[in-house]
Amino acid sequence: MGTEDLNRFAVLVRDRLRLREGRQPPSRRLAGALSDLAEIGALAPGGRLPSERDLALIVGLSRGTVAAALNALCEEGLFERRHGSGTYLRETVATGTPSFSGLLRAGAVLADLSTSVVPDPSHLVVPPFDAAELLRTPTGHGYDAKGDPRLRALLGGDVLITGGAQQGIDLAARVLLRPGDKVLVEDPTYGGALAAFQRAGALAVPVELADPRAARAAIGLHRPALIYAVSVNNPTGAVPDLRHVADLARAEDILIVEDRTLAELVFEGACPAPLADGHPHGTVTVGSLSKVLWGGLRVGWLRAAEPLLARLAEAKQDADLATSAVSQRMAAELLEGNPAGSWRAELAARRDHLSAALAAALPAWTWEPPGGGLSLWVRLPGTDTDRFSALTRRYGVAVAPGSLFSADGRHRDRLRLSFALRPELLDQAVAGLAEAWRARDQRTGTPAQNG
């Protein structure tokens, strides 16, 4: 690189490192930053990186740390070393360092277990749609500030329709948080929320929210601006009792964002009541149809007391003016014909199918049976799942590594595996995972652990 190009690259890589501050060890942060630059096109395929010496000076890290980052990226297939020449971005790459947004850009795979949404609408009872009726909105122009009245009524009345739960969480973060604020989160927790808090400049603090003593101690120690609670944990599928969180937050005047996107997918018993019941004026509730109807609808909602809901609605209008009227009206039709949780039994059967297939093909892998949700939280003994998730793509399977669900990059021995696919696709996925596991054993020289 010439001096001008080197200076431009220095600005880019430092910026990406700042975005990843505090989440992972330095070598993993640098690997992630370089992978980000490759993903957004700031590094051209076949382009050469600065030398290890120059890169260490640019980022203020030791050459050993830089070498470790580059070694990891080369092992994952994103970069390659050319003897006597340097380190280059591959012309064709299998994958890069995992990022949460990258789950939706997995590329061509036979079976995608990485995303926790309803993968296709084949389970739905689909009514005949009248195109003219879908286009006939109360306002005419379709820019209903809070959303389509019929859909809002089906969802319980005074709600704000959003472009999926992710937009709802992002709006809540932008409205409720300021740079430097602290947010208490479970560990592990939903990676999309962690990304939203990071974009808002807030610091996610992991705590065992289900433990009343731990939650009380964390509130006293950190004085958080917000608590992010999940009714059915994503990725673990646990269904915690968090009523004490509402009591503590109300007593300390702390806001809550409760993510109830999986609340209708509890397999045994009922999901705990909304935290808004215990903290009505300080809770923003997030919901979505991506988990119960189909992810492609991109329809979610927020529920909160006034004037908080009005602030969120104003931020929504600033962001995109309004959610697609056609998607909302189609969602209303589908919701009337497919009651929430109507495919719970089928989903439980798919959970059991994937569990049995994994237990037979990969007995060294372990997990706790989830009480709800769409995924298994699987432990792989002695394995860095950031690297293993790169390997699985070569065998046609996309998975989500555990580090994406931690505020500080932990759970590097875990995978989140969605069981929402059809059984025949789950079988293909397990076959691919077993092949990748055998290839991993051969690469590391460890004894095969497939049974």
Beta strands, then each sheet from edge to edge (+ up, - down):
strand 1: 79-82
strand 2: 86-89
strand 3: 111-112
strand 4: 160-162
strand 5: 182-185
strand 6: 203-206
strand 7: 226-230
strand 8: 255-259
strand 9: 283-288
strand 10: 300-303
strand 11: 375-379
strand 12: 397-398
strand 13: 400-401
strand 14: 414-418
sheet 1: 1+ 2-
sheet 2: 3+ 12+
sheet 3: 4+ 10- 9+ 8+ 7+ 5+ 6+
sheet 4: 11+ 14- 13+
end
